[in-house]
Amino acid sequence: MSVSTGDKVIIDIEKIVYGGEGLGFIDDFAVFVPMTVPGDRVEIEIISKKKTYARGLITKLIKAGPERIEDTSKISFEDFHGCDFGMLNYESQLKYKTELVKDVMEKIGGIKDVPVSDIIGAEEKDTRNYRNKVIEPFALDKNKKIITGMFKRKSHEVFEVKENILSSELANKIINIVKKMLNKSKISVYREKEHKGLLRHIMVRTNSKNEAMLALVINSKKVPKDVEEFLKGIYENTEEIKSVYVSLNSDITNVALGKENIHLFGDKYIKESINGINFNISPNSFFQINVNQTKKLYDIGISFFDNIQDKYIVDAFSGTGTIGMILSKNAEKVYSIEIVKEAVKDGMRTAKENNIENIEFITGDVNKELLNLIEKGKRVDAVIFDPPRKGIEGDSLVKLAGHGIEEIVYISCNPSTFARDSKILTEQGYRLEKIQPVDMFPRTSHIEVVGKFRLNK
């Protein structure tokens, strides 16, 4: 049986593949179907077809697989607020994430003999409302009402979510207040095709003290008076909002925040505490979005080092220096390397406020600055990496290996690039000793991984 785009067919889902989609077959022809679980029998519409596979979307759930959540009325990406693992019960989410890490390590990394520990999950209460940073685009619905939400899958069409199941409860509250008040104002919404209108995105950052930072991203080179007055009213009437910014973004871009963030009201920062250190968070700060799981993640990463008290350690891709400052409690010295200047400034401020003196901040590209540090003769006993999704440049890993750094701890938000980089490191004389996945993002297919490498002698 051949299939074409637009066809409706019935298919049985056999497995979940890396990326979170279900996989079934029509006469040995692979079809990927998001939001499905093994054991599902579904009617789907084919939305695209390639030479060796097709992709379809559920139009009807005929029979639910045993691991699907009880509410079988939910079948679409939008039903689950964009959570691509939301259709699975939580125990099964954890099972598949562990299996997916094992699979990607073998297929991409060529690594079969390193044990992958079962993923460390969140407590049930922490599988909802855990995001402490939320950015939603503005749009107008068919009735010209201002809404925010998220983009439909592979689209720039916004669908509204009034109480996002992942966003913190405070963020949901503030976003709904802002939308209600905006619909009483005359402030225009950005229209992407015309590159006109003001309101582009809303960002809310929250902390465990139930405090918030609000930022409106607008298509402008300055802050209009009506926007400033609007935000003043929101700030004065919403007790939890402690900091207010406008981010100026007049570029034609998919990047949400602009290059200039104007502080208007309240504090310039909100603070979050991890391991007894109070961290400053600004609009551009990189800070993990799930604090409770972050504490577990960092504790694991730090525990992977041996004899930390005697070491000079580099915290590479350090963001605001979170891991580095926690390490500094026990390490002899920490070098913190980060390319985003605002994040480095936040880190330096945090270190000063917390009387941390054995950390040195370096602003620049990790791929260059780490090697510069070593080549200048600075002592480096170990490195902890926490790179973006694209991982680390292969040439940098090869050069680093040439300097004989004994220990590397690698925290990754992308198991595929972690597996790729693991292969490079093992080819350069390192031994991957252990792998620990952590579920930083419940209800989604994203997986965080911590690996420990030691140089073979």
N, C-alpha and C positions, 0 to 999 in steps of 0.2 A: 504493500500500500504506500503510494507516494503522497506527500503532503505539500501544500502550497500555502503561502501567506493568506490569511483570511479564513482558512478551513477551520471547522470545529470538529474535534476528535475526542475520543475517550481514551485515557491512558492511565496505567497503574504506575505509581511512583515507587522506585526500588531503593533509592539511596539519596543521601544528601552529599553534595560535593563542596569542595573548597569555594568559599564565596557565599554559601548558604542556600543555594538553589537545589530543588529536588530534581532528580534525574529519572526519566522513564524512557521506554523505547517503543517505537512503532516499526515493526518488522526489522529489528536490529538498527534502526536509525535513531540516534540519540536526540532526545528532546528535553531541554531544561525548562523547569517551571518554578518560578519563585513562589514563596509562601505555601509550599507543600511539604509533607512529611512522608517517610516511608510507610507504605500501607494505604496511602490515600488512593482512591479511584476518583478521577476528576474529569469533567468535561473542560476542554481548554480551547482557546482560539489561538492559532498560530500567528504570531506577530512578526516573526522574521525567520528567514531560512538561509543557511549557508550550505556549502558543499557537503560538510560532514555532520552537521547538527542543525537543529531548529530551536526556537524559543517560543513558549506560549504562556498565556495568562489564564488563570482559572475563570471559567464562566459559571461552573456549578460543581459543588462538592457532592459527589454521588455516595461515597463511603469514606468515612474518616479513619485514618490510621490510628493505631492504639496510643501513639505519643502526642497526638494533637490535643490542644486544650479543649475543655468541655464545651465552650461556646463555639459551636460549629457554624454559626451564622457569619462569623468573621472570616473572610477569605482573601481580601485584597490588601495591598501595601498600605493603602489609606486607612483601612479598618484598624490596622495596628499602629497607626501614627508613624509610619515609616520604619517600624521595627521589623527587620527581615527574619528574625528568629522568634517573633512574638507568637507564632502559631504553635510552637513547641512548648510542652510543659518544661519547667525549669530543670528538673533532673535530666531530661533528655538533651536540653541545650548543653549542659555540662558534658555529657557523654560524647556528643558529636564534636564538640570543640576539642576535646582531648584527642579523639580519633583523627580530626582534620590536621592537627599539629603533627601527629605521627606520620600521616600520609604525606604532608608537604616536606617534612624533613627527609623522608626516603626518596621521594620523586625529584625534588629540586636539589637537596643537599647531598643526596647519595649516602645518607647516614642512617644505618640500621641498628647499630649496636649500642647506641646511647639511650638509656631509659628515659622516656618521657613520663614524668609524674602526672597523676590525675590532676586536672585543673582545679585551682582553688576558687570556689564559688563564693557568692555573696550570701548573706543571710536573706531569708525570704523578704523581709521588710525593706531590704536595700536593693531589690530588683526593680523598684519603681521610684520615680521622683529623685533620682540620684545625680542628675546633671547640674553642676553648679555654674555652668556657662551655657547660655542659650542665645542663638542668633536666628531671628526669623525675618524673612522678607515681607515687605508690605505689598498689598495688591488691592484692587477693587473687585468686589463680587459683581454679579449680574445686575444687582440693584444699586450699584455705585456706592456700596457701603465699604468702608476701610476695614480690611482684614489683615491678619498675619497668619503664618502657618509654615508649611514646608512645600517644597516642589514635588509634584507627582513624579513617579519614576521616569527617568530619561526625558524630562520635560522642564520647562520654565513656567508651567502653570501652577499657581499656588492653591493648595487646599487648606482650609481653616481647621485648626484644632484648638478648642477652647481650653481643655485641660490636658495638656500633653502628658502622657504617662511616664516619660523619662525626665522631663524638666522638673526642677525643684518646685514645690508647692508655692513658694514665695515668687518665683519667676513667673509661674502661671498667673498668679494674682496680679502682679504688676503689669504684665502684658495686657491682661484684660482691662485693667483700669485705664491704661494708655489708649487702647483702642476705643473704649467708650468715650473718653474725652476728645480724642481726635475726630470722632464722628460728629462732635458738636462744634468743631473748629472749621476753618477754611484752608487748612494746610494741605497742599496737594500731594498726591502719591506719584512716585517715580514711574515713568512709562519707558520700559527698556528699549522698545523699537524706535521711539522718537528721541530718547535721551533727554526727556523733559520731565518736570515735576520734582518734588523735593524728597519725600520720604522713601528711603531705600530699604533700610533694615532697622530692626530694634535689637539691641543686645542687653541682656541682663546677666550680671554675675552675682552670685550669692555665696554666703559662707555659713558655717555651722552655728553662728550666733544669730541666724535669721536676719542678717543685714544684706543690703543689696547695693550694687552699682548699676545705674541706668545709663545707656548711651543710645542716642538716636543717630543713625547714619543717614546723612542727607546729601543730595546732589547739589552742592554749592561750594563756593570758595570762601564764604564767610557765613557767620551765624545770623540768619534773619531775625529781626526783632520779635516777630510773632512766634517763632520757634523757641526763642529764649523765654518769652513770657509764658508760653505753654508749659515748658519744663519747670519753670519756677513754681507754677501752680501745682504740678504733680509732686514736686519735691516737698513743698510746704504742707501738703495734705496726705502724704504717705509716709508714715513714721519709719518704716523699715528701710526706706531709701536713704543711704548715707552719702552717696556720691553721684554726681550727674555730669555727663559729658555730651558733647556733640562731636561726631566724627565726620570730617569733611571729605567727601569722595565724589568728585566730579568726573572721574575717569570712566571710560567705557571698559568695564571689567567685571569679572565674576567674583573678584575678591570683595568681601563685605566691608571691612573697616578701611577707612581712608588713611592717607599718609600723615594727616594732622588731626590730633584729638584735642579738642578745646574743653578744658575743665570749666564748668559753670558754677556748680553749687556743691556745698558740703566738703567732705574730705577728698583728697586726691587719690586715696587708696582705700580698699577694704582689706582686712587681714584674715588670714586663715592659719590655724595652729596645727602643726604636725610634729610629733616627737618633742614637744615642748618649745619649738621655735615658731615665732610669729612671722609669717611671710606677708610681704606687701604685694597686693595684686592691683595692677592698673589695667586699662582697656586692652593693651597689647600683650600683657604677660602670658607666657606659656605656663599653665598650671593645670595639673591633672583634673579632669572633670568629675571624678568620683572619689571623694576624699576617703571614705571608709576603706575602699579597695586599694587606694593609693598607699595607705599605711601598710597594708599587707604586702603590696608589691615592693615597696622600698625596704621593708624589713627583710624580705627574701633576698633582694639584690645585695644588701649590705652583709647578710649572713653568709653569702657565697665567698667573701674574702677570708683569707687566712691571716691571723696575727695582724689585724688592722692597726693596732696601736703603733706599730713601727713603720708604717708605710707613708710614702708620698704618692698620692692618688690623683689622677686627672678625671674630673667630671666633664665628659665631652657631650656636647649638645645639651647644655645644662639648664636652659631656660632661665628661670629666676634663681637658679642655684639650689633648688630644694634638696636634691640628693646630696650634693656637695656639702651643704651646711650640716645635714644630719651626719654625714661621714666625719666631718671635722670635729665632732665631739670626741672621737676616739683616734682618728688618724693623726700622724705627725703633721702633715700639711696636705691641703687640697688645692689644685688648680682648677678653676671653673671656666670653661670655654663656651661662649655663645655668640652667635652672629647678630642677634637682635639687640640693638643698643638700649632700648627701653627696658628690656628684660634684665640686662646687665645692671643698669642703674637701680632697678628694683632690688636685685640681689645684693648689691653693695649697701644699699640702705638697710635691708634686712640684717645683714651681717653686723653693721654698725650698731643697730638698735639692740641686737641680741649679744653684743660684746664678743663676736666671733672674730678672732684675729689671725687664725692659722689658715685662712683661705685667700687666694689671690684670683681676682677676676680678670679674664682676658677677653676682649671683644674681637671677634673675627671668625673666619671660616675654620671649622674644626679640622678639615682635611689639610689645611696649611699650618694652622697655629699649633696643633699637637706635635707635628714633626719639627716645627721651629723650636719648640720648647725642648725637645730631646736633643736636637742638633746643637743647641746652645750650651749643652752640658748640664742642664737641670736634672736633678734626680727624679726619676719616675719609676716607681715599683709596680704600679698597677693602673689600669684604666677602667672606668665604667662608662659605657656608651648608652645613650638613650636617644637614638636618631629619629628623624621624621620617617614617614612610611617608605620613602625611596631607599632607605638604608644608608650604607657608607660606600664611598667611592672605592672600587676595587684596588686601584693603584695605591691609595692611602693605606689600605690594610696590608698590602704586600710590603710597602716601605716600613710600616710600623713593625711588622714581624721581623724585619731585618735588624731592628734595634734591640730585640731580645727582651721585650717586656714580659715578665713572667706570668702575670695574671690579667685576664680580661673578663669583666662581667658585662654582658650585653643584654639590655632591656629593649625589647622590640614591640612595636604596635602592629607589625606586619610579618607574620610567620614566613611568608614567601621570601621576602628580602633577608630575613634572619637566616633562613635555610641557605640561600645563595651565599651570604657572607660567611656562614659557618663552613661551607665548602672551601672558600678561599683561605680561611684561617687554618683549617686542617691540612690543606695542601702546603701551607707555609710553615708547618711544623708545630701547630697547636693541637691539643687534644681537647675535644668537647666532653666535659665530664658529666654534666647533668643539665636537664631542661625542665623548667617549671612553668607551665602556663597559668595565667591568672585571668579570671573573668572580670575585667574592668568595665565591660559594657553589656550587662545582662539585657536580654531580649533582642540583641543584635548579633550578627555573625562575627563581629570583630573580636580578636583574641590578642591578649598581651602575653609575651613570652620572656622568660629570664633564662639566660644560658651562662654557664661557667666554663671558661677556656683556660688551659694551663699549657705553658710552653714545654714541649718535650725536651729533655736534656740527654 
